[in-house]
Amino acid sequence: MDTPVFDFVRRYADSGTVRLHMPGHKGRGPLGCEALDITEIKGADSLYEAEGILAQSERNAAALFGARRSFYSAGGSSQCVKAMLFLAMQLTGRSTVFAARNVHRSFVHAAALLDLRVEWLWPKEGGQLLSCPIDPEMLERALAAAESLPAAVYLTSPDYLGHLQPVERLAEICHHFGVLLLVDNAHGAYLHFLPQPCHPLDFGADLCCDSAHKTLPVLTGGAYLHLGRSVTLSEDAVRQALALFGSTSPSYLILQSLDLCNRYLAERFPQELAQTVERIDTLRRSLAEQGWQLPKTEPMKLVLHASACGIAGTALADLLRAQGIECEFADPDYLVLMPSPQNAEQDFSHLLSALPRPAARCAPCPPAAACRPKQAMSIREALFFAAEELPIAQAIGRICAAPTVSCPPAVPIAVSGEVIDEALAAVFDYYGIRTVWTVRQG
């Protein structure tokens, strides 16, 4: 019997590749592994009924993040996204959510499972697939004009390109209308530990999820669901919501890595984070001097607008890969790198020497993603309906069944229930997606 997964990971671990991608531990985490993989034996507590060592560890995390309560997830932020949408419905008795369009596909899955009605918030102008900046005045107008208020406003911040929403101002507007603010902060678990904290909880978010494994030395799947200071949900209600969408056998390796991370956050992390941010800033300045275009991002993302410098992001990723550097994400326009304090100093110098100098400049011209498609079925109806996979050209005029997008970035081009028109087909084509699942006719 062969072991393809183990063999691949072993080869990768032995290759010496510079890991400028998730997870945050970069293969240098604190665990010894199999001997520590246990289950809910006596004394080990139970995640969804926690009252012992797991509850104690979660309280430590809440104190570190400044949360009213923090809860562990071994199912990533995807589990937390579903749980916090469920909790918003429970708290308000409402089933509509206003959401910035650049959601992770786990949001679409949650909307289908919970039969949520979603009203999309679009950027003022232009916009593209991965970013959807929300203007506070626009949100205020949308809430003021709503026939009935939503259960929550939902944001992704930071997004995949490192853009941060103005969470503090958006929270003030939501709270003025008595609406909850939910933030998918999957890429920003570290933000509270900067010299000037800027985590969504610091700015008034009511419910927030963090993927610890994306930027902290935590095993893949480790995440937090945080409650803001003003939220009065019971502990049992939150645990039931998480249990609704999680395995009954959460990994104790993941839970131990979350627990060990508390000590790291309390002791060395703020200093090491500050040093890493300085290294990234220095690297960013050097790249800008060479002619690279780098959009303004959150501190721990390095995003190169490659197409604006005459090279596709995917081609740039191939060049780096040939020199032993693996990126987090690349598309026709952008290359995304995610360093962390677990990257050695030589990783940054290696990256600087490996990147070519931009040879030319050209104006990027991706098709606009903010084309406001027509919704022909509810998300739930479309995702649960019989479906068939079609080439994009044959799918024009058909209804999207399942969002077709890889992870990363897992941001849907068309959402379940939307009619795929020529504008959407152009976006699919631009990102190299050749087929889509559509609602079966007849």
LUMTOR-928377 format. One record per residue (C-alpha): x, y, z. Coordinates in nm, 4 decimals. Each point is the difference from the previous one (the first is absolute). Layout:
+----------+----------+----------+
|     east |    north |       up |
+----------+----------+----------+
|        X |        Y |        Z |
...
+----------+----------+----------+
***
This chain:
+----------+----------+----------+
|     east |    north |       up |
+----------+----------+----------+
|   0.0000 |   0.0000 |   0.0000 |
|   0.1472 |   0.3347 |  -0.1044 |
|  -0.0282 |   0.3193 |   0.2113 |
|  -0.0208 |   0.2878 |  -0.2482 |
|  -0.0924 |   0.2741 |   0.2470 |
|   0.2698 |  -0.0915 |   0.2514 |
|   0.2588 |  -0.0448 |  -0.2750 |
|  -0.0787 |   0.3418 |  -0.1519 |
|   0.0191 |   0.1793 |   0.3332 |
|   0.3247 |  -0.1780 |   0.0896 |
|   0.1570 |   0.0958 |  -0.3326 |
|  -0.1148 |   0.3612 |   0.0452 |
|   0.1317 |   0.0144 |   0.3569 |
|   0.3383 |  -0.1319 |  -0.1152 |
|   0.0262 |   0.2333 |  -0.3004 |
|   0.1097 |   0.3121 |   0.1895 |
|  -0.2666 |   0.2114 |  -0.1753 |
|  -0.0488 |   0.3452 |   0.1534 |
|  -0.3576 |  -0.0036 |   0.1310 |
|  -0.1434 |   0.3439 |  -0.0709 |
|  -0.3527 |  -0.1339 |   0.0307 |
|  -0.2363 |  -0.1250 |   0.2663 |
|   0.0109 |  -0.1491 |   0.2588 |
|   0.1784 |   0.2309 |   0.2398 |
|   0.2225 |  -0.2666 |   0.1600 |
|   0.1920 |  -0.0549 |  -0.3263 |
|   0.0769 |  -0.3567 |   0.0999 |
|   0.1791 |   0.1181 |   0.3156 |
|  -0.2796 |  -0.0275 |   0.2541 |
|   0.0328 |  -0.1268 |   0.3566 |
|  -0.1730 |  -0.3392 |  -0.0317 |
|   0.1640 |  -0.3421 |  -0.0082 |
|  -0.3146 |  -0.1441 |  -0.1549 |
|  -0.1441 |  -0.3532 |   0.0120 |
|   0.0614 |  -0.0726 |   0.3680 |
|  -0.2007 |   0.3113 |   0.0873 |
|  -0.3029 |  -0.0933 |  -0.2086 |
|  -0.2663 |  -0.0998 |   0.2504 |
|  -0.3775 |   0.0139 |   0.0294 |
|  -0.2519 |   0.0948 |   0.2707 |
|   0.1444 |  -0.2242 |   0.2697 |
|  -0.0696 |   0.0736 |   0.3679 |
|   0.1605 |   0.3281 |   0.0957 |
|   0.0434 |   0.1144 |  -0.3613 |
|  -0.3297 |   0.1947 |  -0.0089 |
|  -0.2349 |   0.0092 |  -0.3010 |
|   0.0010 |   0.2949 |  -0.2394 |
|  -0.3754 |   0.0502 |  -0.0384 |
|  -0.0704 |  -0.0562 |   0.3704 |
|   0.3231 |   0.1516 |   0.1273 |
|   0.0249 |   0.0668 |   0.3718 |
|   0.3529 |  -0.1136 |   0.0807 |
|   0.3382 |   0.0493 |  -0.1643 |
|  -0.1447 |   0.1071 |  -0.3378 |
|  -0.2256 |   0.2607 |   0.1592 |
|   0.2963 |   0.1269 |   0.2007 |
|   0.2127 |   0.0286 |  -0.3128 |
|  -0.2773 |   0.1845 |  -0.1860 |
|  -0.0231 |   0.2483 |   0.2876 |
|   0.3727 |   0.0612 |  -0.0385 |
|  -0.0540 |   0.0713 |  -0.3700 |
|  -0.2880 |   0.2393 |   0.0734 |
|   0.2178 |   0.1970 |   0.2417 |
|   0.2760 |   0.0244 |  -0.2610 |
|  -0.2331 |   0.1192 |  -0.2773 |
|  -0.2116 |   0.2298 |   0.2186 |
|  -0.3156 |  -0.1992 |  -0.0787 |
|  -0.3010 |  -0.0555 |   0.2231 |
|   0.0423 |  -0.3694 |  -0.0795 |
|   0.2116 |  -0.1944 |  -0.2477 |
|  -0.0791 |  -0.3500 |  -0.1247 |
|   0.2278 |  -0.2439 |  -0.1793 |
|  -0.0723 |  -0.1578 |  -0.3357 |
|   0.1843 |  -0.2959 |  -0.1473 |
|  -0.1955 |   0.0494 |  -0.3222 |
|   0.1564 |   0.3272 |  -0.1045 |
|  -0.1777 |   0.3286 |  -0.0480 |
|  -0.2461 |  -0.1795 |  -0.2291 |
|  -0.1600 |  -0.1567 |   0.3078 |
|   0.0003 |   0.3347 |   0.1794 |
|  -0.1568 |   0.1871 |  -0.2931 |
|  -0.2959 |  -0.2362 |   0.0031 |
|  -0.0314 |   0.0157 |   0.3794 |
|   0.0047 |   0.3794 |   0.0242 |
|  -0.2632 |   0.0381 |  -0.2735 |
|  -0.2171 |  -0.2521 |   0.1852 |
|   0.0513 |   0.1945 |   0.3239 |
|  -0.0927 |   0.3291 |  -0.1689 |
|  -0.3295 |  -0.1565 |  -0.1083 |
|  -0.0559 |  -0.1342 |   0.3521 |
|   0.0724 |   0.3359 |   0.1621 |
|  -0.2206 |   0.2078 |  -0.2298 |
|  -0.2657 |  -0.2342 |  -0.1334 |
|   0.0787 |   0.1347 |  -0.3492 |
|   0.1148 |  -0.1944 |  -0.3051 |
|   0.1513 |   0.2667 |  -0.2262 |
|   0.3655 |   0.1011 |  -0.0077 |
|   0.1654 |   0.2925 |  -0.1792 |
|   0.3386 |  -0.1253 |  -0.1213 |
|   0.2947 |   0.1445 |  -0.1880 |
|   0.0184 |  -0.1998 |  -0.3219 |
|   0.3545 |  -0.1419 |   0.0415 |
|  -0.1093 |  -0.2714 |   0.2434 |
|   0.1715 |  -0.3341 |   0.0431 |
|  -0.2025 |  -0.2875 |  -0.1422 |
|  -0.0640 |  -0.1252 |   0.3559 |
|  -0.2353 |   0.2984 |   0.0314 |
|  -0.1964 |  -0.1244 |  -0.3023 |
|  -0.0169 |  -0.3479 |   0.1501 |
|  -0.1238 |   0.1487 |   0.3282 |
|  -0.2657 |   0.2035 |  -0.1834 |
|  -0.1242 |  -0.3194 |  -0.1651 |
|  -0.0024 |  -0.2036 |   0.3210 |
|  -0.1724 |   0.2761 |   0.1985 |
|  -0.2239 |   0.1193 |  -0.2871 |
|   0.1323 |   0.3518 |   0.0414 |
|  -0.1073 |   0.2782 |  -0.2319 |
|   0.3066 |   0.1983 |  -0.1045 |
|   0.0035 |   0.3588 |  -0.1228 |
|   0.3387 |   0.0722 |  -0.1523 |
|   0.1947 |   0.3146 |   0.0745 |
|   0.1953 |   0.1091 |  -0.3073 |
|   0.2859 |   0.2501 |  -0.0185 |
|  -0.0712 |   0.3542 |  -0.1149 |
|   0.1599 |  -0.0533 |  -0.3378 |
|   0.2011 |  -0.2590 |  -0.1873 |
|   0.0992 |  -0.2693 |   0.2392 |
|   0.1523 |  -0.3371 |  -0.0697 |
|  -0.0382 |  -0.3548 |   0.1177 |
|   0.2130 |  -0.0021 |   0.3148 |
|  -0.0675 |   0.3452 |   0.1482 |
|  -0.3233 |   0.1801 |   0.0794 |
|   0.0694 |   0.3243 |   0.1899 |
|  -0.3119 |   0.1114 |   0.1883 |
|  -0.0566 |   0.3726 |   0.0335 |
|  -0.1512 |   0.0903 |   0.3409 |
|  -0.2436 |   0.2515 |  -0.1496 |
|  -0.1171 |  -0.2628 |  -0.2481 |
|  -0.0665 |  -0.2459 |   0.2826 |
|  -0.1875 |   0.2658 |   0.1950 |
|  -0.2232 |   0.0714 |  -0.2994 |
|  -0.0626 |  -0.3712 |  -0.0573 |
|  -0.1083 |  -0.0578 |   0.3605 |
|  -0.2132 |   0.3152 |   0.0050 |
|  -0.1779 |  -0.1078 |  -0.3199 |
|  -0.0576 |  -0.3617 |   0.1059 |
|  -0.3662 |  -0.1027 |   0.0311 |
|   0.1060 |  -0.2187 |   0.2908 |
|   0.3380 |  -0.0077 |   0.1713 |
|   0.2312 |  -0.2974 |  -0.0567 |
|   0.1205 |  -0.2347 |   0.2699 |
|   0.3527 |   0.1208 |  -0.0677 |
|   0.2433 |   0.1726 |  -0.2296 |
|   0.2777 |  -0.2366 |  -0.1087 |
|   0.3505 |   0.1032 |  -0.1080 |
|   0.3192 |  -0.1724 |  -0.1080 |
|   0.2900 |   0.1962 |   0.1475 |
|   0.2854 |  -0.0392 |  -0.0815 |
|  -0.0868 |  -0.1394 |  -0.3422 |
|   0.2240 |  -0.2198 |  -0.2107 |
|   0.1875 |   0.3011 |  -0.1367 |
|   0.0557 |   0.1420 |   0.3480 |
|  -0.2580 |   0.2797 |  -0.0146 |
|  -0.1393 |   0.1026 |   0.3409 |
|  -0.3563 |   0.1265 |   0.0273 |
|  -0.0691 |   0.3102 |   0.2169 |
|  -0.1384 |  -0.2278 |   0.2700 |
|  -0.0223 |   0.2628 |   0.2750 |
|  -0.2202 |   0.2338 |  -0.2041 |
|  -0.2086 |  -0.2863 |  -0.1408 |
|  -0.0545 |  -0.1361 |   0.3522 |
|  -0.1252 |   0.3401 |   0.1177 |
|  -0.2530 |   0.0090 |  -0.2836 |
|  -0.1181 |  -0.3563 |   0.0634 |
|  -0.0470 |   0.0664 |   0.3700 |
|  -0.1887 |   0.3245 |  -0.0709 |
|  -0.2562 |  -0.2110 |  -0.1859 |
|   0.0065 |  -0.2830 |   0.2543 |
|   0.1630 |  -0.2414 |  -0.2456 |
|   0.2800 |  -0.2457 |   0.0799 |
|   0.3361 |   0.0277 |  -0.1770 |
|   0.1599 |  -0.3333 |  -0.0907 |
|   0.3566 |  -0.0088 |  -0.1330 |
|   0.1803 |  -0.2828 |  -0.1760 |
|   0.3489 |   0.0853 |   0.1275 |
|   0.1471 |  -0.3309 |  -0.1153 |
|   0.3193 |   0.1666 |  -0.1214 |
|   0.0446 |   0.2370 |   0.2951 |
|   0.0372 |  -0.2002 |   0.3220 |
|   0.3214 |   0.1909 |   0.0749 |
|  -0.1494 |   0.3516 |  -0.0283 |
|  -0.0703 |   0.0430 |   0.3721 |
|   0.3708 |  -0.0525 |   0.0806 |
|   0.1390 |   0.2827 |  -0.2109 |
|   0.1418 |   0.3067 |   0.1808 |
|  -0.3254 |   0.1703 |  -0.1021 |
|  -0.2644 |  -0.2753 |   0.0240 |
|  -0.2461 |  -0.0049 |  -0.2898 |
|  -0.1882 |  -0.3269 |   0.0399 |
|  -0.3745 |   0.0203 |  -0.0795 |
|  -0.0709 |  -0.0510 |   0.3716 |
|   0.2066 |   0.3118 |   0.0722 |
|  -0.2323 |   0.1928 |  -0.2301 |
|  -0.3383 |  -0.1229 |   0.1247 |
|  -0.0808 |  -0.3186 |  -0.1950 |
|  -0.2674 |  -0.2097 |   0.1727 |
|   0.1022 |  -0.3435 |  -0.1308 |
|   0.3280 |  -0.0773 |  -0.1674 |
|   0.1866 |  -0.3065 |  -0.1218 |
|   0.3784 |  -0.0358 |  -0.0338 |
|   0.1882 |  -0.2768 |  -0.1777 |
|   0.2833 |  -0.0435 |   0.2477 |
|   0.1817 |  -0.2319 |  -0.2401 |
|   0.0276 |   0.2620 |  -0.2749 |
|   0.2339 |   0.2402 |   0.1821 |
|   0.0848 |  -0.1599 |   0.3365 |
|   0.2011 |  -0.3167 |   0.0796 |
|  -0.3149 |  -0.2148 |   0.0249 |
|  -0.0787 |  -0.3211 |  -0.1859 |
|  -0.2242 |   0.0256 |  -0.3041 |
|  -0.3660 |   0.0082 |   0.1042 |
|   0.0589 |   0.1922 |   0.3228 |
|  -0.2272 |   0.3042 |   0.0284 |
|  -0.1819 |   0.2246 |   0.2469 |
|  -0.3546 |   0.1255 |   0.0271 |
|   0.0071 |   0.3199 |   0.2074 |
|  -0.2871 |   0.1849 |   0.1677 |
|   0.0269 |   0.3755 |   0.0303 |
|  -0.0339 |   0.1672 |   0.3368 |
|  -0.3637 |   0.1012 |  -0.0583 |
|  -0.1280 |  -0.3441 |  -0.1049 |
|  -0.1829 |  -0.1913 |   0.2721 |
|  -0.0384 |  -0.3428 |  -0.1571 |
|   0.0178 |  -0.2905 |   0.2409 |
|   0.2975 |  -0.2329 |  -0.0157 |
|  -0.2301 |  -0.2966 |  -0.0667 |
|  -0.1632 |   0.1782 |  -0.2960 |
|   0.3375 |   0.0609 |  -0.1649 |
|   0.1198 |  -0.3546 |   0.0575 |
|  -0.3235 |  -0.1398 |  -0.1453 |
|   0.0415 |   0.2193 |  -0.3071 |
|   0.3578 |  -0.1205 |  -0.0526 |
|  -0.1038 |  -0.3619 |   0.0573 |
|  -0.2661 |   0.0351 |  -0.2686 |
|   0.2702 |   0.0473 |  -0.2635 |
|   0.2988 |  -0.1850 |   0.1451 |
|   0.1244 |  -0.3534 |   0.0378 |
|  -0.0766 |  -0.1810 |   0.3224 |
|   0.3670 |  -0.1030 |  -0.0049 |
|   0.1973 |   0.3256 |  -0.0031 |
|   0.3740 |  -0.0486 |  -0.0317 |
|   0.1866 |   0.0237 |   0.3285 |
|   0.3166 |   0.0765 |  -0.1945 |
|  -0.1708 |   0.3151 |  -0.1268 |
|  -0.1378 |   0.0816 |   0.3449 |
|   0.3450 |  -0.0437 |   0.1572 |
|   0.1519 |   0.2324 |  -0.2578 |
|  -0.2635 |   0.2654 |   0.0843 |
|   0.0764 |  -0.0486 |   0.3682 |
|   0.3779 |   0.0266 |  -0.0479 |
|  -0.0508 |   0.3063 |  -0.2161 |
|  -0.1483 |   0.1828 |   0.2997 |
|   0.3370 |  -0.0124 |   0.1748 |
|   0.1745 |   0.1208 |  -0.3156 |
|  -0.2467 |   0.2890 |  -0.0412 |
|   0.0445 |   0.1004 |   0.3630 |
|   0.3808 |  -0.0101 |  -0.0076 |
|   0.2057 |   0.0253 |  -0.3200 |
|  -0.2490 |   0.0686 |  -0.2741 |
|  -0.0527 |   0.3787 |   0.0246 |
|   0.3738 |   0.0656 |  -0.0231 |
|   0.0561 |  -0.2550 |  -0.2773 |
|  -0.3027 |   0.1341 |  -0.1877 |
|   0.1326 |   0.3565 |   0.0163 |
|   0.3376 |  -0.1189 |  -0.1322 |
|  -0.1674 |  -0.1895 |  -0.2848 |
|  -0.2107 |   0.3007 |  -0.0961 |
|   0.3197 |   0.2076 |  -0.0171 |
|   0.1601 |  -0.2616 |  -0.2261 |
|  -0.3040 |  -0.0018 |  -0.2273 |
|  -0.0033 |   0.3810 |  -0.0117 |
|   0.3687 |   0.0038 |  -0.0931 |
|  -0.0613 |  -0.2600 |  -0.2705 |
|  -0.3011 |   0.1940 |  -0.1242 |
|   0.2084 |   0.3173 |  -0.0356 |
|   0.2721 |  -0.1870 |  -0.1887 |
|  -0.2525 |  -0.1498 |  -0.2403 |
|  -0.1645 |   0.3385 |  -0.0570 |
|   0.3409 |   0.1479 |  -0.0837 |
|   0.0466 |  -0.2739 |  -0.2607 |
|  -0.3281 |   0.0998 |  -0.1619 |
|  -0.2433 |  -0.2548 |   0.1407 |
|  -0.3503 |   0.1233 |   0.0732 |
|  -0.1144 |  -0.1018 |   0.3487 |
|  -0.3563 |   0.0878 |   0.1056 |
|  -0.0476 |   0.1224 |   0.3564 |
|  -0.0757 |  -0.3043 |   0.2137 |
|  -0.0186 |  -0.1214 |   0.3561 |
|   0.3524 |  -0.0258 |   0.1450 |
|   0.0626 |  -0.3737 |  -0.0402 |
|  -0.0944 |  -0.0371 |  -0.3662 |
|   0.2312 |   0.0729 |  -0.2874 |
|  -0.2042 |   0.0486 |  -0.3179 |
|   0.1617 |   0.0707 |  -0.3359 |
|  -0.2191 |   0.1460 |  -0.2738 |
|   0.1892 |  -0.2041 |  -0.2570 |
|  -0.2103 |   0.0706 |  -0.3088 |
|   0.0531 |   0.3746 |   0.0469 |
|   0.3727 |  -0.0725 |  -0.0330 |
|  -0.0237 |  -0.2032 |  -0.3180 |
|  -0.0201 |  -0.3566 |   0.1339 |
|  -0.2882 |  -0.2240 |   0.1003 |
|  -0.0180 |  -0.0876 |   0.3667 |
|  -0.0143 |  -0.3694 |  -0.0907 |
|   0.3163 |   0.0307 |  -0.2106 |
|   0.1751 |   0.1793 |   0.2849 |
|  -0.1020 |  -0.2806 |   0.2353 |
|   0.1565 |  -0.2524 |  -0.2388 |
|   0.3264 |   0.1983 |  -0.0043 |
|   0.0142 |   0.0002 |   0.3792 |
|  -0.0957 |  -0.3659 |   0.0232 |
|   0.2942 |  -0.0903 |  -0.2239 |
|   0.2244 |   0.1686 |   0.2590 |
|  -0.1484 |  -0.1826 |   0.2991 |
|  -0.2603 |   0.2557 |   0.1112 |
|  -0.3681 |  -0.0879 |   0.0176 |
|  -0.2519 |   0.2831 |   0.0120 |
|  -0.3381 |   0.0075 |   0.1710 |
|  -0.2024 |   0.0912 |  -0.3083 |
|   0.0385 |   0.1237 |  -0.3555 |
|  -0.2462 |   0.1013 |  -0.2688 |
|   0.0429 |   0.1865 |  -0.3303 |
|   0.0480 |   0.3296 |   0.1857 |
|   0.1365 |  -0.0577 |   0.3496 |
|   0.2562 |  -0.2010 |   0.1933 |
|  -0.0760 |  -0.0393 |   0.3713 |
|   0.2678 |  -0.0920 |   0.2542 |
|  -0.0698 |  -0.0639 |   0.3692 |
|   0.3134 |   0.0178 |   0.2161 |
|  -0.0194 |  -0.0519 |   0.3750 |
|   0.2437 |   0.0217 |   0.2948 |
|   0.0756 |  -0.3667 |  -0.0674 |
|   0.1764 |   0.0986 |  -0.3240 |
|   0.3763 |   0.0320 |   0.0429 |
|   0.1730 |   0.3272 |  -0.0904 |
|   0.1693 |  -0.1651 |  -0.2968 |
|  -0.3435 |  -0.0810 |  -0.1459 |
|  -0.0538 |   0.3709 |  -0.0616 |
|   0.3408 |   0.0523 |  -0.1636 |
|  -0.0548 |  -0.3122 |  -0.2112 |
|  -0.3320 |   0.1404 |  -0.1218 |
|   0.1545 |   0.3373 |  -0.0841 |
|   0.2768 |  -0.1617 |  -0.2044 |
|  -0.2403 |  -0.2417 |  -0.1711 |
|  -0.2452 |   0.2620 |  -0.1269 |
|   0.0853 |   0.1388 |  -0.3424 |
|  -0.0031 |   0.3727 |  -0.0630 |
|  -0.3158 |   0.1138 |  -0.1781 |
|   0.0809 |   0.0353 |  -0.3699 |
|  -0.3089 |   0.1848 |  -0.1193 |
|  -0.3206 |   0.1582 |   0.1141 |
|  -0.3469 |  -0.0555 |  -0.1359 |
|  -0.3477 |   0.0925 |   0.1149 |
|  -0.1793 |  -0.2967 |   0.1587 |
|  -0.3399 |  -0.0672 |  -0.1506 |
|  -0.1861 |  -0.2744 |   0.1863 |
|  -0.3737 |  -0.0097 |  -0.0657 |
|  -0.2059 |   0.1693 |   0.2707 |
|  -0.1206 |  -0.2532 |   0.2549 |
|  -0.2637 |   0.2352 |   0.1415 |
|  -0.2551 |  -0.0667 |  -0.2726 |
|  -0.2975 |  -0.0523 |   0.2347 |
|  -0.1412 |  -0.3212 |  -0.1492 |
|  -0.3689 |  -0.0871 |   0.0095 |
|  -0.1133 |  -0.2304 |   0.2813 |
|  -0.2428 |  -0.2567 |  -0.1449 |
|  -0.0150 |  -0.2465 |   0.2916 |
|   0.0869 |   0.0158 |   0.3674 |
|   0.3480 |  -0.1148 |   0.0956 |
|  -0.1468 |  -0.2992 |   0.1811 |
|  -0.2250 |  -0.1065 |  -0.2875 |
|   0.2784 |   0.0222 |  -0.2569 |
|   0.2702 |  -0.1716 |   0.2045 |
|  -0.2263 |  -0.2923 |   0.0959 |
|  -0.1603 |  -0.0410 |  -0.3444 |
|   0.1095 |  -0.2666 |  -0.2492 |
|   0.2982 |   0.1391 |  -0.1886 |
|   0.2197 |  -0.0603 |  -0.3014 |
|   0.3474 |   0.1216 |  -0.0902 |
|   0.0243 |   0.1973 |  -0.3236 |
|   0.2691 |   0.1853 |  -0.1933 |
|  -0.0252 |   0.3727 |   0.0698 |
|  -0.1134 |   0.0832 |  -0.3544 |
|  -0.2920 |  -0.2425 |   0.0316 |
|  -0.0880 |   0.1286 |   0.3484 |
|  -0.0947 |   0.3525 |  -0.1135 |
|  -0.3645 |   0.0541 |   0.0903 |
|   0.0029 |  -0.2872 |   0.2493 |
|  -0.0259 |   0.0228 |   0.3797 |
|   0.3112 |  -0.0585 |   0.2112 |
|  -0.0385 |  -0.2988 |   0.2307 |
|   0.3245 |  -0.0262 |   0.1962 |
|   0.2608 |   0.2749 |   0.0158 |
|   0.2892 |  -0.1124 |  -0.2204 |
|   0.3258 |   0.1339 |   0.1359 |
|   0.3123 |  -0.1558 |   0.1419 |
|   0.1405 |   0.0576 |   0.3461 |
|   0.1891 |   0.2256 |   0.0099 |
|  -0.1638 |   0.2458 |  -0.0432 |
|  -0.3473 |  -0.1643 |   0.0325 |
|  -0.1792 |   0.3244 |  -0.0918 |
|  -0.2965 |  -0.0901 |  -0.2249 |
|  -0.0295 |   0.1603 |  -0.3421 |
|  -0.3666 |  -0.0971 |  -0.0246 |
|  -0.2027 |  -0.0859 |   0.3081 |
|  -0.2536 |  -0.2826 |   0.0094 |
|  -0.3308 |   0.1136 |  -0.1503 |
|   0.1480 |   0.2707 |  -0.2236 |
|  -0.0405 |   0.0034 |  -0.3770 |
|   0.3316 |  -0.0372 |  -0.1808 |
|   0.0050 |   0.2764 |  -0.2591 |
|   0.2722 |   0.0949 |  -0.2479 |
|   0.1649 |   0.2370 |   0.2484 |
|   0.0345 |  -0.2779 |   0.2586 |
|   0.1195 |  -0.2418 |  -0.2698 |
|   0.2782 |   0.2467 |  -0.0838 |
|   0.1110 |   0.0036 |   0.3643 |
|   0.0023 |  -0.3819 |   0.0118 |
|   0.2079 |  -0.0077 |  -0.3153 |
|   0.2453 |   0.2617 |   0.1266 |
|   0.0764 |  -0.2059 |   0.3104 |
|   0.0414 |  -0.3204 |  -0.1993 |
|  -0.3175 |  -0.1711 |   0.1225 |
|  -0.1363 |  -0.2020 |  -0.2918 |
|  -0.3065 |  -0.1722 |   0.1473 |
|  -0.2718 |   0.0863 |   0.2484 |
|  -0.2703 |  -0.1966 |   0.1789 |
|  -0.3441 |   0.1151 |  -0.1109 |
|  -0.3553 |  -0.0823 |   0.1056 |
|  -0.1200 |  -0.2847 |  -0.2160 |
|  -0.2801 |   0.1010 |  -0.2330 |
|  -0.3260 |  -0.1904 |  -0.0261 |
+----------+----------+----------+
***
